[in-house]
Amino acid sequence: MPYLSRIRINPLRAESRRYLESPRAVHGAVMGGLPASTSDERPLWRIDSDDPHRPHLIVLTRTRPDWSHIVERAGWPDAAGEHALVRDYAPLLALIEPGREFAFRLTANPVQNSPTPTSPTAAQRKRIAAEEDPTRRRGFRMAHRTASEQLDWFLRRTERWGFDVPASRTDPPAVGLEREHIADADLSVRTVTRTSPDRADSAPREVRITSRHRRTFAKNGRGPRVTIHGVTFEGRLEVTNAEVFTHHLLSGIGPAKAYGCGLLTLAPIRSGTAVSG
């Protein structure tokens, strides 16, 4: 039985700053909240920082967790209020059916595979130099860097994930106006509304990019450097295939699931408004 948790994080504590900077540190803390008997579990998580002074760690687990260690080291253990909210996910899963609409949030790692990177890293150059047959080269996983590419990556894949993103309900812009505000150099929040080139229509979709971040860390502490370009998408979706959608809801979307990407969360929509579920 899956559970969705929301844990309050105190950003002024030393351990919290580690969590906010290192996906590897959060992964370890999340795994520490699960019983040893469920060591094969692959939880999904992300950090929501809508309010940078009150971030939350959101976690989806297959079994009921215990987050007391995170509250004690990175929260407000002696303050009033509910520090770690754990909810049974079954009532929300019961709502999933074709045609049902939800408000959603997803932090993902949009990537592509290419056999010929335009600016290969040192590790990629070493691998290319060592290969005996370039025609049998495995593709290199590379991140989509621009907001347009990231949104197109998302829109091209919604069908395989079991949902569609409806056309925007807002009026189209006046002729000559561009509906795109690309994130500036510091990757602060901007809204992006574009249409996937795979779609036959030209209407903008009910989705936007609300944040983008880049995280780099050493795998297993001493291994090769890992770089993740996390992108948060928010909007409205409509379920098209309940079985496929439920599978991706529980198992995650895209790569880097162990490091804060892939968790899709939903809020049921009633009478044109979204309510938490």
RODRENMI-957011 format. One record per residue (C-alpha): residue in three letters; x, z, y; residue number from 1. Coordinates in Angstrom, 3 decimals. Layout:
BEGIN
@residu:ala, east:X, up:Z, north:Y, num:NUM
...
***
This chain:
BEGIN
@residu:met, east:0.000, up:0.000, north:0.000, num:1
@residu:pro, east:1.666, up:-1.077, north:3.282, num:2
@residu:tyr, east:2.023, up:1.158, north:6.322, num:3
@residu:leu, east:2.647, up:0.298, north:9.964, num:4
@residu:ser, east:4.564, up:2.893, north:11.992, num:5
@residu:arg, east:5.223, up:3.348, north:15.699, num:6
@residu:ile, east:8.021, up:5.747, north:16.671, num:7
@residu:arg, east:8.689, up:6.914, north:20.225, num:8
@residu:ile, east:12.309, up:6.447, north:21.319, num:9
@residu:asn, east:14.027, up:8.463, north:24.067, num:10
@residu:pro, east:16.422, up:5.929, north:25.669, num:11
@residu:leu, east:18.548, up:8.675, north:27.268, num:12
@residu:arg, east:19.841, up:10.036, north:23.964, num:13
@residu:ala, east:23.122, up:8.791, north:22.507, num:14
@residu:glu, east:21.616, up:7.771, north:19.166, num:15
@residu:ser, east:18.844, up:5.881, north:20.952, num:16
@residu:arg, east:21.381, up:3.861, north:22.905, num:17
@residu:arg, east:22.975, up:2.913, north:19.590, num:18
@residu:tyr, east:19.603, up:1.749, north:18.308, num:19
@residu:leu, east:18.944, up:-0.304, north:21.425, num:20
@residu:glu, east:22.323, up:-2.029, north:21.172, num:21
@residu:ser, east:22.889, up:-2.411, north:17.427, num:22
@residu:pro, east:20.397, up:-3.930, north:14.956, num:23
@residu:arg, east:22.673, up:-2.698, north:12.182, num:24
@residu:ala, east:22.213, up:0.924, north:13.330, num:25
@residu:val, east:18.412, up:0.567, north:13.385, num:26
@residu:his, east:18.426, up:-1.027, north:9.932, num:27
@residu:gly, east:20.270, up:1.989, north:8.556, num:28
@residu:ala, east:17.884, up:4.425, north:10.246, num:29
@residu:val, east:14.832, up:2.569, north:8.920, num:30
@residu:met, east:16.164, up:2.514, north:5.369, num:31
@residu:gly, east:16.848, up:6.244, north:5.692, num:32
@residu:gly, east:13.133, up:6.874, north:6.165, num:33
@residu:leu, east:12.222, up:5.513, north:2.725, num:34
@residu:pro, east:12.395, up:7.385, north:-0.600, num:35
@residu:ala, east:15.350, up:6.600, north:-2.837, num:36
@residu:ser, east:12.946, up:5.277, north:-5.471, num:37
@residu:thr, east:12.042, up:2.411, north:-3.128, num:38
@residu:ser, east:15.618, up:1.267, north:-2.436, num:39
@residu:asp, east:14.589, up:-2.313, north:-3.286, num:40
@residu:glu, east:12.096, up:-2.349, north:-0.398, num:41
@residu:arg, east:12.656, up:-4.785, north:2.469, num:42
@residu:pro, east:10.985, up:-3.237, north:5.529, num:43
@residu:leu, east:10.333, up:-5.194, north:8.707, num:44
@residu:trp, east:10.951, up:-3.710, north:12.142, num:45
@residu:arg, east:11.388, up:-4.457, north:15.814, num:46
@residu:ile, east:11.912, up:-2.533, north:19.039, num:47
@residu:asp, east:9.255, up:-3.012, north:21.727, num:48
@residu:ser, east:10.570, up:-2.337, north:25.225, num:49
@residu:asp, east:7.600, up:-3.218, north:27.405, num:50
@residu:asp, east:8.417, up:0.011, north:29.228, num:51
@residu:pro, east:12.232, up:0.366, north:29.124, num:52
@residu:his, east:11.863, up:4.094, north:29.754, num:53
@residu:arg, east:9.562, up:4.521, north:26.728, num:54
@residu:pro, east:10.572, up:2.013, north:24.025, num:55
@residu:his, east:8.970, up:2.114, north:20.588, num:56
@residu:leu, east:10.317, up:1.292, north:17.156, num:57
@residu:ile, east:7.669, up:-0.574, north:15.111, num:58
@residu:val, east:8.153, up:-0.635, north:11.324, num:59
@residu:leu, east:6.203, up:-2.167, north:8.430, num:60
@residu:thr, east:6.904, up:-0.594, north:5.025, num:61
@residu:arg, east:5.460, up:-1.005, north:1.558, num:62
@residu:thr, east:5.395, up:2.764, north:0.931, num:63
@residu:arg, east:4.650, up:5.717, north:3.179, num:64
@residu:pro, east:7.806, up:6.633, north:5.184, num:65
@residu:asp, east:9.177, up:9.784, north:6.815, num:66
@residu:trp, east:10.647, up:9.256, north:10.307, num:67
@residu:ser, east:11.571, up:12.868, north:11.090, num:68
@residu:his, east:15.296, up:12.017, north:11.183, num:69
@residu:ile, east:14.716, up:9.363, north:13.865, num:70
@residu:val, east:12.521, up:11.691, north:15.936, num:71
@residu:glu, east:15.139, up:14.453, north:15.744, num:72
@residu:arg, east:18.082, up:12.241, north:16.713, num:73
@residu:ala, east:16.517, up:9.627, north:18.991, num:74
@residu:gly, east:13.142, up:10.918, north:20.162, num:75
@residu:trp, east:11.593, up:14.022, north:21.746, num:76
@residu:pro, east:11.443, up:16.441, north:18.775, num:77
@residu:asp, east:10.251, up:19.435, north:20.820, num:78
@residu:ala, east:7.942, up:17.643, north:23.253, num:79
@residu:ala, east:4.169, up:17.387, north:23.072, num:80
@residu:gly, east:2.461, up:14.345, north:21.640, num:81
@residu:glu, east:2.575, up:12.255, north:18.489, num:82
@residu:his, east:6.163, up:11.169, north:17.930, num:83
@residu:ala, east:5.727, up:8.977, north:14.856, num:84
@residu:leu, east:2.367, up:7.366, north:14.181, num:85
@residu:val, east:1.966, up:6.045, north:10.624, num:86
@residu:arg, east:-1.131, up:4.006, north:9.794, num:87
@residu:asp, east:-2.479, up:2.535, north:6.589, num:88
@residu:tyr, east:-2.331, up:-1.241, north:7.022, num:89
@residu:ala, east:-5.114, up:-1.979, north:4.528, num:90
@residu:pro, east:-8.014, up:-1.915, north:7.077, num:91
@residu:leu, east:-6.320, up:-4.612, north:9.154, num:92
@residu:leu, east:-5.487, up:-6.727, north:6.097, num:93
@residu:ala, east:-9.169, up:-6.600, north:5.129, num:94
@residu:leu, east:-10.049, up:-8.413, north:8.370, num:95
@residu:ile, east:-7.950, up:-11.470, north:7.559, num:96
@residu:glu, east:-10.032, up:-14.525, north:6.756, num:97
@residu:pro, east:-10.006, up:-18.198, north:7.784, num:98
@residu:gly, east:-11.262, up:-18.673, north:11.322, num:99
@residu:arg, east:-10.551, up:-15.088, north:12.401, num:100
@residu:glu, east:-8.644, up:-14.785, north:15.692, num:101
@residu:phe, east:-6.078, up:-12.152, north:16.618, num:102
@residu:ala, east:-3.831, up:-11.383, north:19.525, num:103
@residu:phe, east:-0.274, up:-11.324, north:18.173, num:104
@residu:arg, east:3.307, up:-10.396, north:18.904, num:105
@residu:leu, east:6.295, up:-11.695, north:16.974, num:106
@residu:thr, east:10.018, up:-11.223, north:17.483, num:107
@residu:ala, east:11.822, up:-13.980, north:15.589, num:108
@residu:asn, east:15.231, up:-15.633, north:15.321, num:109
@residu:pro, east:14.673, up:-19.389, north:15.855, num:110
@residu:val, east:17.410, up:-21.333, north:14.096, num:111
@residu:gln, east:18.156, up:-24.775, north:12.743, num:112
@residu:asn, east:20.513, up:-26.083, north:10.056, num:113
@residu:ser, east:22.962, up:-28.791, north:11.090, num:114
@residu:pro, east:25.963, up:-30.262, north:9.217, num:115
@residu:thr, east:27.652, up:-31.151, north:12.511, num:116
@residu:pro, east:27.729, up:-28.316, north:15.068, num:117
@residu:thr, east:28.533, up:-29.595, north:18.557, num:118
@residu:ser, east:30.677, up:-26.562, north:19.429, num:119
@residu:pro, east:31.846, up:-25.096, north:16.100, num:120
@residu:thr, east:33.060, up:-21.530, north:15.972, num:121
@residu:ala, east:36.441, up:-20.580, north:14.530, num:122
@residu:ala, east:34.812, up:-19.733, north:11.190, num:123
@residu:gln, east:32.941, up:-23.047, north:11.139, num:124
@residu:arg, east:36.114, up:-25.010, north:11.943, num:125
@residu:lys, east:37.901, up:-23.204, north:9.118, num:126
@residu:arg, east:35.138, up:-24.089, north:6.661, num:127
@residu:ile, east:35.121, up:-27.731, north:7.756, num:128
@residu:ala, east:38.904, up:-27.988, north:7.406, num:129
@residu:ala, east:38.818, up:-26.534, north:3.890, num:130
@residu:glu, east:36.100, up:-28.793, north:2.471, num:131
@residu:glu, east:37.087, up:-31.548, north:0.072, num:132
@residu:asp, east:34.031, up:-33.776, north:0.416, num:133
@residu:pro, east:32.428, up:-33.855, north:3.915, num:134
@residu:thr, east:29.442, up:-35.816, north:2.553, num:135
@residu:arg, east:28.406, up:-32.739, north:0.540, num:136
@residu:arg, east:28.717, up:-30.322, north:3.446, num:137
@residu:arg, east:26.176, up:-27.504, north:3.592, num:138
@residu:gly, east:24.394, up:-27.190, north:6.921, num:139
@residu:phe, east:25.476, up:-24.593, north:9.464, num:140
@residu:arg, east:22.798, up:-22.214, north:10.706, num:141
@residu:met, east:22.661, up:-22.449, north:14.496, num:142
@residu:ala, east:20.391, up:-20.758, north:16.984, num:143
@residu:his, east:18.018, up:-22.579, north:19.299, num:144
@residu:arg, east:19.252, up:-21.563, north:22.739, num:145
@residu:thr, east:16.685, up:-22.815, north:25.260, num:146
@residu:ala, east:13.167, up:-21.472, north:25.699, num:147
@residu:ser, east:11.715, up:-24.955, north:25.118, num:148
@residu:glu, east:13.517, up:-25.343, north:21.793, num:149
@residu:gln, east:12.502, up:-21.843, north:20.719, num:150
@residu:leu, east:8.840, up:-22.420, north:21.489, num:151
@residu:asp, east:8.872, up:-25.798, north:19.741, num:152
@residu:trp, east:10.459, up:-24.123, north:16.695, num:153
@residu:phe, east:7.557, up:-21.676, north:16.606, num:154
@residu:leu, east:4.761, up:-24.227, north:17.111, num:155
@residu:arg, east:6.077, up:-26.607, north:14.458, num:156
@residu:arg, east:5.888, up:-23.901, north:11.792, num:157
@residu:thr, east:2.538, up:-22.196, north:12.339, num:158
@residu:glu, east:0.763, up:-24.314, north:9.705, num:159
@residu:arg, east:3.196, up:-23.278, north:6.977, num:160
@residu:trp, east:2.673, up:-19.638, north:8.043, num:161
@residu:gly, east:-1.096, up:-19.905, north:7.567, num:162
@residu:phe, east:-2.322, up:-19.939, north:11.156, num:163
@residu:asp, east:-2.810, up:-22.098, north:14.222, num:164
@residu:val, east:-2.370, up:-21.347, north:17.918, num:165
@residu:pro, east:-5.485, up:-22.430, north:19.847, num:166
@residu:ala, east:-5.367, up:-24.550, north:22.967, num:167
@residu:ser, east:-4.982, up:-22.595, north:26.179, num:168
@residu:arg, east:-8.234, up:-21.530, north:27.804, num:169
@residu:thr, east:-6.754, up:-21.723, north:31.293, num:170
@residu:asp, east:-7.178, up:-24.754, north:33.501, num:171
@residu:pro, east:-4.381, up:-27.378, north:33.429, num:172
@residu:pro, east:-1.959, up:-27.393, north:36.361, num:173
@residu:ala, east:-2.360, up:-29.796, north:39.237, num:174
@residu:val, east:-0.664, up:-33.174, north:38.884, num:175
@residu:gly, east:3.060, up:-32.888, north:39.486, num:176
@residu:leu, east:3.328, up:-29.155, north:38.782, num:177
@residu:glu, east:5.491, up:-27.998, north:35.886, num:178
@residu:arg, east:4.118, up:-25.246, north:33.608, num:179
@residu:glu, east:7.476, up:-23.924, north:32.601, num:180
@residu:his, east:9.517, up:-21.076, north:34.019, num:181
@residu:ile, east:12.689, up:-20.917, north:31.994, num:182
@residu:ala, east:14.446, up:-17.567, north:31.641, num:183
@residu:asp, east:17.309, up:-17.263, north:34.100, num:184
@residu:ala, east:20.897, up:-16.368, north:33.307, num:185
@residu:asp, east:20.229, up:-12.688, north:32.610, num:186
@residu:leu, east:17.486, up:-13.579, north:30.081, num:187
@residu:ser, east:14.822, up:-11.608, north:31.936, num:188
@residu:val, east:11.173, up:-12.112, north:31.052, num:189
@residu:arg, east:9.603, up:-15.420, north:31.981, num:190
@residu:thr, east:6.516, up:-17.246, north:30.756, num:191
@residu:val, east:6.880, up:-20.526, north:28.901, num:192
@residu:thr, east:3.939, up:-22.759, north:28.005, num:193
@residu:arg, east:4.662, up:-26.062, north:26.304, num:194
@residu:thr, east:3.224, up:-28.312, north:23.648, num:195
@residu:ser, east:4.892, up:-29.005, north:20.323, num:196
@residu:pro, east:5.947, up:-32.656, north:20.020, num:197
@residu:asp, east:4.393, up:-32.687, north:16.540, num:198
@residu:arg, east:0.887, up:-32.212, north:17.935, num:199
@residu:ala, east:-1.334, up:-35.164, north:18.654, num:200
@residu:asp, east:-2.954, up:-33.508, north:21.665, num:201
@residu:ser, east:-1.247, up:-32.609, north:24.918, num:202
@residu:ala, east:-2.998, up:-29.327, north:25.645, num:203
@residu:pro, east:-0.833, up:-26.230, north:26.163, num:204
@residu:arg, east:-1.190, up:-23.507, north:23.548, num:205
@residu:glu, east:-2.114, up:-19.827, north:23.745, num:206
@residu:val, east:1.464, up:-18.579, north:23.316, num:207
@residu:arg, east:4.278, up:-17.525, north:25.613, num:208
@residu:ile, east:7.789, up:-16.172, north:25.386, num:209
@residu:thr, east:7.935, up:-12.695, north:26.903, num:210
@residu:ser, east:11.556, up:-11.749, north:26.222, num:211
@residu:arg, east:14.816, up:-13.063, north:24.804, num:212
@residu:his, east:17.932, up:-11.165, north:23.817, num:213
@residu:arg, east:21.280, up:-11.742, north:22.138, num:214
@residu:arg, east:22.820, up:-9.171, north:19.783, num:215
@residu:thr, east:26.257, up:-9.373, north:18.151, num:216
@residu:phe, east:27.607, up:-6.974, north:15.527, num:217
@residu:ala, east:29.918, up:-6.845, north:12.513, num:218
@residu:lys, east:28.146, up:-7.263, north:9.183, num:219
@residu:asn, east:28.561, up:-4.141, north:7.029, num:220
@residu:gly, east:30.592, up:-2.626, north:9.851, num:221
@residu:arg, east:33.808, up:-4.532, north:9.120, num:222
@residu:gly, east:32.637, up:-7.943, north:7.988, num:223
@residu:pro, east:32.227, up:-11.194, north:9.930, num:224
@residu:arg, east:30.495, up:-11.134, north:13.313, num:225
@residu:val, east:26.761, up:-11.780, north:13.245, num:226
@residu:thr, east:24.937, up:-13.079, north:16.322, num:227
@residu:ile, east:21.145, up:-12.948, north:16.577, num:228
@residu:his, east:19.108, up:-14.585, north:19.311, num:229
@residu:gly, east:15.851, up:-12.634, north:19.226, num:230
@residu:val, east:12.807, up:-14.176, north:20.904, num:231
@residu:thr, east:9.479, up:-12.399, north:21.393, num:232
@residu:phe, east:6.357, up:-14.571, north:21.271, num:233
@residu:glu, east:2.938, up:-13.322, north:22.320, num:234
@residu:gly, east:-0.451, up:-14.990, north:22.353, num:235
@residu:arg, east:-3.517, up:-15.757, north:20.292, num:236
@residu:leu, east:-3.719, up:-17.154, north:16.784, num:237
@residu:glu, east:-6.417, up:-18.303, north:14.376, num:238
@residu:val, east:-6.041, up:-17.777, north:10.625, num:239
@residu:thr, east:-6.217, up:-21.030, north:8.655, num:240
@residu:asn, east:-5.057, up:-19.868, north:5.212, num:241
@residu:ala, east:-5.669, up:-16.174, north:4.534, num:242
@residu:glu, east:-3.423, up:-15.933, north:1.454, num:243
@residu:val, east:-0.430, up:-17.643, north:3.054, num:244
@residu:phe, east:-0.920, up:-15.766, north:6.313, num:245
@residu:thr, east:-1.057, up:-12.374, north:4.554, num:246
@residu:his, east:2.106, up:-13.207, north:2.626, num:247
@residu:his, east:4.061, up:-13.931, north:5.824, num:248
@residu:leu, east:2.520, up:-10.962, north:7.600, num:249
@residu:leu, east:3.907, up:-8.637, north:4.906, num:250
@residu:ser, east:7.172, up:-10.426, north:4.068, num:251
@residu:gly, east:8.181, up:-11.568, north:7.560, num:252
@residu:ile, east:8.798, up:-14.800, north:9.445, num:253
@residu:gly, east:12.120, up:-16.579, north:9.847, num:254
@residu:pro, east:15.672, up:-15.263, north:9.261, num:255
@residu:ala, east:17.364, up:-11.973, north:10.223, num:256
@residu:lys, east:14.490, up:-9.838, north:8.916, num:257
@residu:ala, east:16.785, up:-6.878, north:8.251, num:258
@residu:tyr, east:17.918, up:-6.888, north:11.873, num:259
@residu:gly, east:14.765, up:-6.679, north:13.938, num:260
@residu:cys, east:13.265, up:-10.156, north:13.489, num:261
@residu:gly, east:10.271, up:-11.438, north:11.540, num:262
@residu:leu, east:7.672, up:-8.714, north:12.139, num:263
@residu:leu, east:4.317, up:-10.192, north:13.202, num:264
@residu:thr, east:1.801, up:-7.624, north:14.482, num:265
@residu:leu, east:-1.858, up:-8.217, north:15.261, num:266
@residu:ala, east:-4.705, up:-6.882, north:17.366, num:267
@residu:pro, east:-8.259, up:-7.966, north:16.447, num:268
@residu:ile, east:-10.105, up:-9.794, north:19.198, num:269
@residu:arg, east:-13.656, up:-8.756, north:20.027, num:270
@residu:ser, east:-15.778, up:-10.313, north:22.747, num:271
@residu:gly, east:-12.785, up:-11.977, north:24.359, num:272
@residu:thr, east:-10.620, up:-8.855, north:24.400, num:273
@residu:ala, east:-7.984, up:-7.526, north:22.045, num:274
@residu:val, east:-8.197, up:-4.053, north:20.558, num:275
@residu:ser, east:-5.516, up:-2.257, north:18.599, num:276
@residu:gly, east:-5.936, up:-2.312, north:14.857, num:277
***
